[in-house]
Amino acid sequence: MIEASWCVHVSTGLCEVLLTCRSRVYERVSAGYIALVRGHQRAIISLADRIGVATRGLAIDNTTACPAT
């Protein structure tokens, strides 16, 4: 499990928007260090995808909702 608090700040000439969110990402892993590392890699990718969705929403139409955790 990875739990992260993160924020995205978008500033245009006319508007500033700040979005602060918290995400929890769970990945099942099997035994061993290699499996643990790969599980964390998948969790980081999932977290990055969530941040990307939020950032695109802010940039395109000022959608200010945090992604589901």
PyMOL Python script that loads the backbone (N, CA, C, O; Angstrom):
from pymol import cmd

cmd.read_pdbstr("""\
ATOM      1  N   MET A   1       0.836  -1.164   0.000  1.00  0.00           N
ATOM      2  CA  MET A   1       0.000   0.000   0.000  1.00  0.00           C
ATOM      3  C   MET A   1       0.887   1.236   0.000  1.00  0.00           C
ATOM      4  O   MET A   1       1.895   1.308   0.704  1.00  0.00           O
ATOM      5  N   ILE A   2       0.484   2.198  -0.806  1.00  0.00           N
ATOM      6  CA  ILE A   2       1.112   3.520  -0.798  1.00  0.00           C
ATOM      7  C   ILE A   2       0.014   4.520  -0.508  1.00  0.00           C
ATOM      8  O   ILE A   2      -1.052   4.487  -1.123  1.00  0.00           O
ATOM      9  N   GLU A   3       0.279   5.404   0.428  1.00  0.00           N
ATOM     10  CA  GLU A   3      -0.647   6.484   0.733  1.00  0.00           C
ATOM     11  C   GLU A   3       0.102   7.790   0.499  1.00  0.00           C
ATOM     12  O   GLU A   3       1.212   7.978   0.997  1.00  0.00           O
ATOM     13  N   ALA A   4      -0.512   8.686  -0.259  1.00  0.00           N
ATOM     14  CA  ALA A   4       0.158   9.941  -0.597  1.00  0.00           C
ATOM     15  C   ALA A   4      -0.817  11.103  -0.533  1.00  0.00           C
ATOM     16  O   ALA A   4      -1.972  10.991  -0.945  1.00  0.00           O
ATOM     17  N   SER A   5      -0.336  12.207  -0.016  1.00  0.00           N
ATOM     18  CA  SER A   5      -1.055  13.478  -0.115  1.00  0.00           C
ATOM     19  C   SER A   5      -0.336  14.279  -1.187  1.00  0.00           C
ATOM     20  O   SER A   5       0.893  14.350  -1.206  1.00  0.00           O
ATOM     21  N   TRP A   6      -1.109  14.879  -2.075  1.00  0.00           N
ATOM     22  CA  TRP A   6      -0.494  15.604  -3.184  1.00  0.00           C
ATOM     23  C   TRP A   6      -1.374  16.783  -3.572  1.00  0.00           C
ATOM     24  O   TRP A   6      -2.569  16.815  -3.278  1.00  0.00           O
ATOM     25  N   CYS A   7      -0.757  17.743  -4.233  1.00  0.00           N
ATOM     26  CA  CYS A   7      -1.537  18.889  -4.698  1.00  0.00           C
ATOM     27  C   CYS A   7      -1.075  19.279  -6.097  1.00  0.00           C
ATOM     28  O   CYS A   7       0.073  19.068  -6.488  1.00  0.00           O
ATOM     29  N   VAL A   8      -2.015  19.855  -6.828  1.00  0.00           N
ATOM     30  CA  VAL A   8      -1.760  20.338  -8.188  1.00  0.00           C
ATOM     31  C   VAL A   8      -2.176  21.791  -8.215  1.00  0.00           C
ATOM     32  O   VAL A   8      -3.273  22.144  -7.782  1.00  0.00           O
ATOM     33  N   HIS A   9      -1.298  22.627  -8.723  1.00  0.00           N
ATOM     34  CA  HIS A   9      -1.580  24.054  -8.831  1.00  0.00           C
ATOM     35  C   HIS A   9      -1.519  24.437 -10.302  1.00  0.00           C
ATOM     36  O   HIS A   9      -0.492  24.260 -10.957  1.00  0.00           O
ATOM     37  N   VAL A  10      -2.622  24.962 -10.814  1.00  0.00           N
ATOM     38  CA  VAL A  10      -2.673  25.401 -12.208  1.00  0.00           C
ATOM     39  C   VAL A  10      -2.899  26.904 -12.204  1.00  0.00           C
ATOM     40  O   VAL A  10      -3.828  27.408 -11.572  1.00  0.00           O
ATOM     41  N   SER A  11      -2.045  27.598 -12.910  1.00  0.00           N
ATOM     42  CA  SER A  11      -2.150  29.051 -12.970  1.00  0.00           C
ATOM     43  C   SER A  11      -2.170  29.498 -14.426  1.00  0.00           C
ATOM     44  O   SER A  11      -1.242  29.231 -15.190  1.00  0.00           O
ATOM     45  N   THR A  12      -3.240  30.178 -14.786  1.00  0.00           N
ATOM     46  CA  THR A  12      -3.307  30.797 -16.105  1.00  0.00           C
ATOM     47  C   THR A  12      -3.281  32.307 -15.879  1.00  0.00           C
ATOM     48  O   THR A  12      -3.221  32.761 -14.736  1.00  0.00           O
ATOM     49  N   GLY A  13      -3.325  33.059 -16.919  1.00  0.00           N
ATOM     50  CA  GLY A  13      -3.313  34.508 -16.773  1.00  0.00           C
ATOM     51  C   GLY A  13      -4.508  35.041 -16.007  1.00  0.00           C
ATOM     52  O   GLY A  13      -4.416  36.091 -15.370  1.00  0.00           O
ATOM     53  N   LEU A  14      -5.629  34.336 -16.056  1.00  0.00           N
ATOM     54  CA  LEU A  14      -6.855  34.820 -15.448  1.00  0.00           C
ATOM     55  C   LEU A  14      -7.270  34.068 -14.192  1.00  0.00           C
ATOM     56  O   LEU A  14      -8.076  34.572 -13.409  1.00  0.00           O
ATOM     57  N   CYS A  15      -6.739  32.885 -13.991  1.00  0.00           N
ATOM     58  CA  CYS A  15      -7.283  32.026 -12.941  1.00  0.00           C
ATOM     59  C   CYS A  15      -6.179  31.198 -12.299  1.00  0.00           C
ATOM     60  O   CYS A  15      -5.228  30.782 -12.961  1.00  0.00           O
ATOM     61  N   GLU A  16      -6.323  30.966 -10.992  1.00  0.00           N
ATOM     62  CA  GLU A  16      -5.446  30.043 -10.289  1.00  0.00           C
ATOM     63  C   GLU A  16      -6.315  29.015  -9.570  1.00  0.00           C
ATOM     64  O   GLU A  16      -7.292  29.365  -8.909  1.00  0.00           O
ATOM     65  N   VAL A  17      -5.949  27.761  -9.706  1.00  0.00           N
ATOM     66  CA  VAL A  17      -6.704  26.691  -9.067  1.00  0.00           C
ATOM     67  C   VAL A  17      -5.712  25.793  -8.333  1.00  0.00           C
ATOM     68  O   VAL A  17      -4.675  25.414  -8.877  1.00  0.00           O
ATOM     69  N   LEU A  18      -6.050  25.462  -7.087  1.00  0.00           N
ATOM     70  CA  LEU A  18      -5.242  24.548  -6.298  1.00  0.00           C
ATOM     71  C   LEU A  18      -6.119  23.372  -5.893  1.00  0.00           C
ATOM     72  O   LEU A  18      -7.205  23.554  -5.343  1.00  0.00           O
ATOM     73  N   LEU A  19      -5.651  22.197  -6.163  1.00  0.00           N
ATOM     74  CA  LEU A  19      -6.374  20.971  -5.819  1.00  0.00           C
ATOM     75  C   LEU A  19      -5.472  20.141  -4.912  1.00  0.00           C
ATOM     76  O   LEU A  19      -4.356  19.792  -5.295  1.00  0.00           O
ATOM     77  N   THR A  20      -5.950  19.825  -3.714  1.00  0.00           N
ATOM     78  CA  THR A  20      -5.201  19.002  -2.772  1.00  0.00           C
ATOM     79  C   THR A  20      -5.971  17.702  -2.554  1.00  0.00           C
ATOM     80  O   THR A  20      -7.158  17.721  -2.229  1.00  0.00           O
ATOM     81  N   CYS A  21      -5.291  16.586  -2.735  1.00  0.00           N
ATOM     82  CA  CYS A  21      -5.947  15.274  -2.662  1.00  0.00           C
ATOM     83  C   CYS A  21      -5.114  14.301  -1.838  1.00  0.00           C
ATOM     84  O   CYS A  21      -3.949  14.551  -1.527  1.00  0.00           O
ATOM     85  N   ARG A  22      -5.743  13.199  -1.499  1.00  0.00           N
ATOM     86  CA  ARG A  22      -5.065  12.100  -0.832  1.00  0.00           C
ATOM     87  C   ARG A  22      -5.446  10.821  -1.563  1.00  0.00           C
ATOM     88  O   ARG A  22      -6.614  10.608  -1.890  1.00  0.00           O
ATOM     89  N   SER A  23      -4.476   9.986  -1.812  1.00  0.00           N
ATOM     90  CA  SER A  23      -4.719   8.729  -2.521  1.00  0.00           C
ATOM     91  C   SER A  23      -4.119   7.571  -1.750  1.00  0.00           C
ATOM     92  O   SER A  23      -3.044   7.681  -1.161  1.00  0.00           O
ATOM     93  N   ARG A  24      -4.833   6.461  -1.768  1.00  0.00           N
ATOM     94  CA  ARG A  24      -4.325   5.184  -1.251  1.00  0.00           C
ATOM     95  C   ARG A  24      -4.361   4.187  -2.395  1.00  0.00           C
ATOM     96  O   ARG A  24      -5.386   4.009  -3.051  1.00  0.00           O
ATOM     97  N   VAL A  25      -3.238   3.547  -2.620  1.00  0.00           N
ATOM     98  CA  VAL A  25      -3.140   2.579  -3.709  1.00  0.00           C
ATOM     99  C   VAL A  25      -2.691   1.246  -3.099  1.00  0.00           C
ATOM    100  O   VAL A  25      -1.671   1.166  -2.416  1.00  0.00           O
ATOM    101  N   TYR A  26      -3.474   0.218  -3.364  1.00  0.00           N
ATOM    102  CA  TYR A  26      -3.174  -1.124  -2.866  1.00  0.00           C
ATOM    103  C   TYR A  26      -2.783  -2.029  -4.034  1.00  0.00           C
ATOM    104  O   TYR A  26      -3.429  -2.023  -5.082  1.00  0.00           O
ATOM    105  N   GLU A  27      -1.738  -2.788  -3.842  1.00  0.00           N
ATOM    106  CA  GLU A  27      -1.301  -3.775  -4.834  1.00  0.00           C
ATOM    107  C   GLU A  27      -1.001  -5.081  -4.113  1.00  0.00           C
ATOM    108  O   GLU A  27      -0.260  -5.103  -3.131  1.00  0.00           O
ATOM    109  N   ARG A  28      -1.575  -6.155  -4.601  1.00  0.00           N
ATOM    110  CA  ARG A  28      -1.245  -7.471  -4.042  1.00  0.00           C
ATOM    111  C   ARG A  28       0.125  -7.890  -4.566  1.00  0.00           C
ATOM    112  O   ARG A  28       0.456  -7.700  -5.736  1.00  0.00           O
ATOM    113  N   VAL A  29       0.903  -8.464  -3.663  1.00  0.00           N
ATOM    114  CA  VAL A  29       2.222  -8.971  -4.056  1.00  0.00           C
ATOM    115  C   VAL A  29       2.409 -10.361  -3.480  1.00  0.00           C
ATOM    116  O   VAL A  29       1.806 -10.714  -2.467  1.00  0.00           O
ATOM    117  N   SER A  30       3.246 -11.139  -4.130  1.00  0.00           N
ATOM    118  CA  SER A  30       3.609 -12.445  -3.596  1.00  0.00           C
ATOM    119  C   SER A  30       4.849 -12.270  -2.717  1.00  0.00           C
ATOM    120  O   SER A  30       5.321 -11.150  -2.521  1.00  0.00           O
ATOM    121  N   ALA A  31       5.358 -13.344  -2.205  1.00  0.00           N
ATOM    122  CA  ALA A  31       6.513 -13.291  -1.301  1.00  0.00           C
ATOM    123  C   ALA A  31       7.780 -12.881  -2.049  1.00  0.00           C
ATOM    124  O   ALA A  31       7.938 -13.169  -3.235  1.00  0.00           O
ATOM    125  N   GLY A  32       8.659 -12.218  -1.347  1.00  0.00           N
ATOM    126  CA  GLY A  32       9.969 -11.888  -1.887  1.00  0.00           C
ATOM    127  C   GLY A  32      10.138 -10.414  -2.189  1.00  0.00           C
ATOM    128  O   GLY A  32       9.173  -9.690  -2.434  1.00  0.00           O
ATOM    129  N   TYR A  33      11.398  -9.988  -2.164  1.00  0.00           N
ATOM    130  CA  TYR A  33      11.719  -8.586  -2.398  1.00  0.00           C
ATOM    131  C   TYR A  33      11.405  -8.129  -3.815  1.00  0.00           C
ATOM    132  O   TYR A  33      10.939  -7.007  -4.016  1.00  0.00           O
ATOM    133  N   ILE A  34      11.653  -8.975  -4.786  1.00  0.00           N
ATOM    134  CA  ILE A  34      11.395  -8.601  -6.173  1.00  0.00           C
ATOM    135  C   ILE A  34       9.908  -8.346  -6.378  1.00  0.00           C
ATOM    136  O   ILE A  34       9.529  -7.373  -7.030  1.00  0.00           O
ATOM    137  N   ALA A  35       9.067  -9.209  -5.830  1.00  0.00           N
ATOM    138  CA  ALA A  35       7.619  -9.029  -5.942  1.00  0.00           C
ATOM    139  C   ALA A  35       7.181  -7.751  -5.227  1.00  0.00           C
ATOM    140  O   ALA A  35       6.296  -7.043  -5.707  1.00  0.00           O
ATOM    141  N   LEU A  36       7.795  -7.457  -4.086  1.00  0.00           N
ATOM    142  CA  LEU A  36       7.473  -6.243  -3.347  1.00  0.00           C
ATOM    143  C   LEU A  36       7.830  -4.999  -4.154  1.00  0.00           C
ATOM    144  O   LEU A  36       7.043  -4.055  -4.224  1.00  0.00           O
ATOM    145  N   VAL A  37       9.001  -4.996  -4.755  1.00  0.00           N
ATOM    146  CA  VAL A  37       9.432  -3.863  -5.573  1.00  0.00           C
ATOM    147  C   VAL A  37       8.499  -3.689  -6.770  1.00  0.00           C
ATOM    148  O   VAL A  37       8.097  -2.568  -7.080  1.00  0.00           O
ATOM    149  N   ARG A  38       8.155  -4.769  -7.432  1.00  0.00           N
ATOM    150  CA  ARG A  38       7.255  -4.678  -8.587  1.00  0.00           C
ATOM    151  C   ARG A  38       5.869  -4.184  -8.175  1.00  0.00           C
ATOM    152  O   ARG A  38       5.239  -3.430  -8.915  1.00  0.00           O
ATOM    153  N   GLY A  39       5.395  -4.597  -7.016  1.00  0.00           N
ATOM    154  CA  GLY A  39       4.118  -4.105  -6.514  1.00  0.00           C
ATOM    155  C   GLY A  39       4.153  -2.611  -6.248  1.00  0.00           C
ATOM    156  O   GLY A  39       3.199  -1.897  -6.559  1.00  0.00           O
ATOM    157  N   HIS A  40       5.249  -2.137  -5.672  1.00  0.00           N
ATOM    158  CA  HIS A  40       5.394  -0.698  -5.442  1.00  0.00           C
ATOM    159  C   HIS A  40       5.489   0.066  -6.767  1.00  0.00           C
ATOM    160  O   HIS A  40       4.952   1.166  -6.892  1.00  0.00           O
ATOM    161  N   GLN A  41       6.158  -0.507  -7.729  1.00  0.00           N
ATOM    162  CA  GLN A  41       6.230   0.136  -9.043  1.00  0.00           C
ATOM    163  C   GLN A  41       4.836   0.286  -9.649  1.00  0.00           C
ATOM    164  O   GLN A  41       4.506   1.343 -10.185  1.00  0.00           O
ATOM    165  N   ARG A  42       4.023  -0.752  -9.569  1.00  0.00           N
ATOM    166  CA  ARG A  42       2.653  -0.678 -10.081  1.00  0.00           C
ATOM    167  C   ARG A  42       1.836   0.369  -9.319  1.00  0.00           C
ATOM    168  O   ARG A  42       1.040   1.097  -9.912  1.00  0.00           O
ATOM    169  N   ALA A  43       2.040   0.436  -8.000  1.00  0.00           N
ATOM    170  CA  ALA A  43       1.312   1.407  -7.186  1.00  0.00           C
ATOM    171  C   ALA A  43       1.710   2.838  -7.558  1.00  0.00           C
ATOM    172  O   ALA A  43       0.852   3.717  -7.630  1.00  0.00           O
ATOM    173  N   ILE A  44       2.982   3.075  -7.790  1.00  0.00           N
ATOM    174  CA  ILE A  44       3.448   4.412  -8.184  1.00  0.00           C
ATOM    175  C   ILE A  44       2.870   4.798  -9.544  1.00  0.00           C
ATOM    176  O   ILE A  44       2.477   5.948  -9.745  1.00  0.00           O
ATOM    177  N   ILE A  45       2.817   3.861 -10.464  1.00  0.00           N
ATOM    178  CA  ILE A  45       2.220   4.132 -11.773  1.00  0.00           C
ATOM    179  C   ILE A  45       0.747   4.498 -11.622  1.00  0.00           C
ATOM    180  O   ILE A  45       0.268   5.434 -12.260  1.00  0.00           O
ATOM    181  N   SER A  46       0.037   3.765 -10.784  1.00  0.00           N
ATOM    182  CA  SER A  46      -1.376   4.055 -10.543  1.00  0.00           C
ATOM    183  C   SER A  46      -1.559   5.438  -9.919  1.00  0.00           C
ATOM    184  O   SER A  46      -2.466   6.177 -10.302  1.00  0.00           O
ATOM    185  N   LEU A  47      -0.710   5.786  -8.968  1.00  0.00           N
ATOM    186  CA  LEU A  47      -0.762   7.107  -8.346  1.00  0.00           C
ATOM    187  C   LEU A  47      -0.481   8.199  -9.385  1.00  0.00           C
ATOM    188  O   LEU A  47      -1.178   9.213  -9.420  1.00  0.00           O
ATOM    189  N   ALA A  48       0.510   7.998 -10.207  1.00  0.00           N
ATOM    190  CA  ALA A  48       0.836   8.975 -11.257  1.00  0.00           C
ATOM    191  C   ALA A  48      -0.325   9.140 -12.232  1.00  0.00           C
ATOM    192  O   ALA A  48      -0.603  10.251 -12.682  1.00  0.00           O
ATOM    193  N   ASP A  49      -1.004   8.043 -12.560  1.00  0.00           N
ATOM    194  CA  ASP A  49      -2.179   8.122 -13.442  1.00  0.00           C
ATOM    195  C   ASP A  49      -3.273   8.967 -12.806  1.00  0.00           C
ATOM    196  O   ASP A  49      -3.902   9.775 -13.489  1.00  0.00           O
ATOM    197  N   ARG A  50      -3.512   8.794 -11.510  1.00  0.00           N
ATOM    198  CA  ARG A  50      -4.536   9.583 -10.816  1.00  0.00           C
ATOM    199  C   ARG A  50      -4.185  11.069 -10.822  1.00  0.00           C
ATOM    200  O   ARG A  50      -5.047  11.918 -11.050  1.00  0.00           O
ATOM    201  N   ILE A  51      -2.923  11.373 -10.571  1.00  0.00           N
ATOM    202  CA  ILE A  51      -2.488  12.769 -10.586  1.00  0.00           C
ATOM    203  C   ILE A  51      -2.631  13.338 -11.996  1.00  0.00           C
ATOM    204  O   ILE A  51      -3.032  14.490 -12.160  1.00  0.00           O
ATOM    205  N   GLY A  52      -2.312  12.550 -13.000  1.00  0.00           N
ATOM    206  CA  GLY A  52      -2.458  12.989 -14.384  1.00  0.00           C
ATOM    207  C   GLY A  52      -3.900  13.285 -14.746  1.00  0.00           C
ATOM    208  O   GLY A  52      -4.174  14.273 -15.427  1.00  0.00           O
ATOM    209  N   VAL A  53      -4.825  12.449 -14.306  1.00  0.00           N
ATOM    210  CA  VAL A  53      -6.249  12.674 -14.572  1.00  0.00           C
ATOM    211  C   VAL A  53      -6.689  13.993 -13.935  1.00  0.00           C
ATOM    212  O   VAL A  53      -7.386  14.788 -14.566  1.00  0.00           O
ATOM    213  N   ALA A  54      -6.286  14.219 -12.700  1.00  0.00           N
ATOM    214  CA  ALA A  54      -6.654  15.464 -12.014  1.00  0.00           C
ATOM    215  C   ALA A  54      -6.058  16.674 -12.716  1.00  0.00           C
ATOM    216  O   ALA A  54      -6.726  17.697 -12.868  1.00  0.00           O
ATOM    217  N   THR A  55      -4.817  16.564 -13.140  1.00  0.00           N
ATOM    218  CA  THR A  55      -4.151  17.685 -13.814  1.00  0.00           C
ATOM    219  C   THR A  55      -4.815  17.996 -15.142  1.00  0.00           C
ATOM    220  O   THR A  55      -5.030  19.164 -15.466  1.00  0.00           O
ATOM    221  N   ARG A  56      -5.143  16.971 -15.916  1.00  0.00           N
ATOM    222  CA  ARG A  56      -5.824  17.206 -17.194  1.00  0.00           C
ATOM    223  C   ARG A  56      -7.190  17.848 -16.961  1.00  0.00           C
ATOM    224  O   ARG A  56      -7.587  18.744 -17.705  1.00  0.00           O
ATOM    225  N   GLY A  57      -7.907  17.398 -15.938  1.00  0.00           N
ATOM    226  CA  GLY A  57      -9.206  17.985 -15.627  1.00  0.00           C
ATOM    227  C   GLY A  57      -9.095  19.460 -15.293  1.00  0.00           C
ATOM    228  O   GLY A  57      -9.926  20.264 -15.716  1.00  0.00           O
ATOM    229  N   LEU A  58      -8.071  19.816 -14.535  1.00  0.00           N
ATOM    230  CA  LEU A  58      -7.873  21.224 -14.197  1.00  0.00           C
ATOM    231  C   LEU A  58      -7.491  22.041 -15.428  1.00  0.00           C
ATOM    232  O   LEU A  58      -7.990  23.150 -15.621  1.00  0.00           O
ATOM    233  N   ALA A  59      -6.620  21.500 -16.245  1.00  0.00           N
ATOM    234  CA  ALA A  59      -6.134  22.242 -17.407  1.00  0.00           C
ATOM    235  C   ALA A  59      -7.196  22.396 -18.483  1.00  0.00           C
ATOM    236  O   ALA A  59      -7.248  23.422 -19.161  1.00  0.00           O
ATOM    237  N   ILE A  60      -8.039  21.390 -18.646  1.00  0.00           N
ATOM    238  CA  ILE A  60      -9.022  21.422 -19.739  1.00  0.00           C
ATOM    239  C   ILE A  60     -10.276  22.182 -19.369  1.00  0.00           C
ATOM    240  O   ILE A  60     -10.704  23.066 -20.111  1.00  0.00           O
ATOM    241  N   ASP A  61     -10.881  21.851 -18.222  1.00  0.00           N
ATOM    242  CA  ASP A  61     -12.173  22.479 -17.917  1.00  0.00           C
ATOM    243  C   ASP A  61     -12.330  22.885 -16.461  1.00  0.00           C
ATOM    244  O   ASP A  61     -13.455  23.016 -15.977  1.00  0.00           O
ATOM    245  N   ASN A  62     -11.223  23.086 -15.754  1.00  0.00           N
ATOM    246  CA  ASN A  62     -11.239  23.499 -14.350  1.00  0.00           C
ATOM    247  C   ASN A  62     -12.011  22.555 -13.449  1.00  0.00           C
ATOM    248  O   ASN A  62     -12.562  22.986 -12.436  1.00  0.00           O
ATOM    249  N   THR A  63     -12.064  21.276 -13.796  1.00  0.00           N
ATOM    250  CA  THR A  63     -12.667  20.274 -12.935  1.00  0.00           C
ATOM    251  C   THR A  63     -11.792  20.130 -11.705  1.00  0.00           C
ATOM    252  O   THR A  63     -10.596  19.864 -11.825  1.00  0.00           O
ATOM    253  N   THR A  64     -12.369  20.302 -10.520  1.00  0.00           N
ATOM    254  CA  THR A  64     -11.556  20.312  -9.321  1.00  0.00           C
ATOM    255  C   THR A  64     -11.843  19.142  -8.384  1.00  0.00           C
ATOM    256  O   THR A  64     -11.679  19.268  -7.171  1.00  0.00           O
ATOM    257  N   ALA A  65     -12.258  18.032  -8.922  1.00  0.00           N
ATOM    258  CA  ALA A  65     -12.540  16.855  -8.093  1.00  0.00           C
ATOM    259  C   ALA A  65     -11.303  15.965  -7.981  1.00  0.00           C
ATOM    260  O   ALA A  65     -10.583  15.746  -8.955  1.00  0.00           O
ATOM    261  N   CYS A  66     -11.081  15.469  -6.791  1.00  0.00           N
ATOM    262  CA  CYS A  66     -10.007  14.501  -6.595  1.00  0.00           C
ATOM    263  C   CYS A  66     -10.443  13.153  -7.158  1.00  0.00           C
ATOM    264  O   CYS A  66     -11.620  12.801  -7.079  1.00  0.00           O
ATOM    265  N   PRO A  67      -9.508  12.399  -7.724  1.00  0.00           N
ATOM    266  CA  PRO A  67      -9.855  11.068  -8.212  1.00  0.00           C
ATOM    267  C   PRO A  67     -10.251  10.171  -7.045  1.00  0.00           C
ATOM    268  O   PRO A  67      -9.831  10.395  -5.910  1.00  0.00           O
ATOM    269  N   ALA A  68     -11.048   9.174  -7.328  1.00  0.00           N
ATOM    270  CA  ALA A  68     -11.437   8.228  -6.281  1.00  0.00           C
ATOM    271  C   ALA A  68     -10.211   7.525  -5.731  1.00  0.00           C
ATOM    272  O   ALA A  68      -9.292   7.189  -6.478  1.00  0.00           O
ATOM    273  N   THR A  69     -10.196   7.301  -4.408  1.00  0.00           N
ATOM    274  CA  THR A  69      -9.033   6.655  -3.804  1.00  0.00           C
ATOM    275  C   THR A  69      -9.153   5.156  -3.853  1.00  0.00           C
ATOM    276  O   THR A  69      -8.259   4.450  -3.388  1.00  0.00           O
TER     277      THR A  69
END
""", "prot")
cmd.dss("prot")
cmd.show_as("cartoon", "prot")
cmd.util.cbc("prot")
cmd.orient("prot")
